[in-house]
Amino acid sequence: MKKQILSSICLASALNAGAFAVHAQTPGADTTAPSYDMKAQALLDLEGVNKKCVDLAEALPADKLTWRPSPDTRSFAEVFLHVAAERYGILRMMGATPPAGFNGREYEKSTTDRERIVEDLNQSWDFASKTINGMSNADFAKLMPKLGPQANEGDVVYILVADAHEHLGQLVAYSRQNGIVPPWTAEAQKKKAAAAAGK
């Protein structure tokens, strides 16, 4: 029994010494290149979300634009416009200037007209795309102490991406509650059925 305990202690000591040696060889700063370009990835994500929002807004029956799951939640139209408004509001945190007359408090209740909603989504996407495309790598690393001691402009872009995906999920849930299959899902189902029929 004593030999087993002693062997276990020796083995643990050897493993710890090995781990310490590996740790000691690791440089203090990580010089590994990023696994992806945050700017390109953010633009790709945001463009994809915008396309899905526009496709869904165009596919919804007109009477569903004012539908909401409960009185204290946003309607379809309000969620679409909220997505558009946040592109202006979130990017304004790092100094981007929204269009003249933009009023974030009133924007999401400004219309229930499908054409205007689609136009607002596309205009705000153009604004976001130009703003992010205009950022340099140095801009992404620019510190923003008002958001936190280590926060930077790249974090603002990340917030926008995360928020956009959150609201796309909300719109999908709304659609499912109304028995509406999102257009991109319907397209994928068609392709799958065609492939199965061709076998």
Secondary structure as the mmCIF struct_conf table of DSSP 4:
data_model
#
loop_
_struct_conf.conf_type_id
_struct_conf.id
_struct_conf.beg_label_comp_id
_struct_conf.beg_label_asym_id
_struct_conf.beg_label_seq_id
_struct_conf.end_label_comp_id
_struct_conf.end_label_asym_id
_struct_conf.end_label_seq_id
HELX_RH_AL_P HELX_RH_AL_P1 LYS A 2 GLN A 25
BEND BEND1 THR A 26 THR A 26
BEND BEND2 GLY A 28 ALA A 29
HELX_LH_PP_P HELX_LH_PP_P1 THR A 32 PRO A 34
BEND BEND3 SER A 35 TYR A 36
HELX_RH_AL_P HELX_RH_AL_P2 MET A 38 ALA A 59
BEND BEND4 LEU A 60 LEU A 60
HELX_RH_3T_P HELX_RH_3T_P1 ALA A 62 LYS A 64
TURN_TY1_P TURN_TY1_P1 LEU A 65 THR A 66
BEND BEND5 PRO A 69 SER A 70
TURN_TY1_P TURN_TY1_P2 PRO A 71 ASP A 72
BEND BEND6 THR A 73 THR A 73
HELX_RH_AL_P HELX_RH_AL_P3 PHE A 76 ARG A 92
TURN_TY1_P TURN_TY1_P3 MET A 93 GLY A 95
HELX_LH_PP_P HELX_LH_PP_P2 PRO A 98 PRO A 99
TURN_TY1_P TURN_TY1_P4 ALA A 100 GLY A 101
TURN_TY1_P TURN_TY1_P5 GLY A 104 GLU A 106
HELX_RH_3T_P HELX_RH_3T_P2 TYR A 107 LYS A 109
BEND BEND7 SER A 110 SER A 110
HELX_RH_AL_P HELX_RH_AL_P4 ARG A 114 ASN A 133
TURN_TY1_P TURN_TY1_P6 GLY A 134 GLY A 134
HELX_RH_AL_P HELX_RH_AL_P5 ASN A 137 PHE A 140
TURN_TY1_P TURN_TY1_P7 ALA A 141 ALA A 141
STRN STRN1 LEU A 143 LEU A 143
HELX_RH_3T_P HELX_RH_3T_P3 PRO A 145 LEU A 147
TURN_TY1_P TURN_TY1_P8 PRO A 149 GLN A 150
STRN STRN2 ASN A 152 ASN A 152
HELX_RH_AL_P HELX_RH_AL_P6 GLU A 153 GLN A 177
TURN_TY1_P TURN_TY1_P9 ASN A 178 GLY A 179
HELX_LH_PP_P HELX_LH_PP_P3 ILE A 180 PRO A 182
HELX_RH_AL_P HELX_RH_AL_P7 PRO A 183 ALA A 197
TURN_TY1_P TURN_TY1_P10 GLY A 198 GLY A 198
#
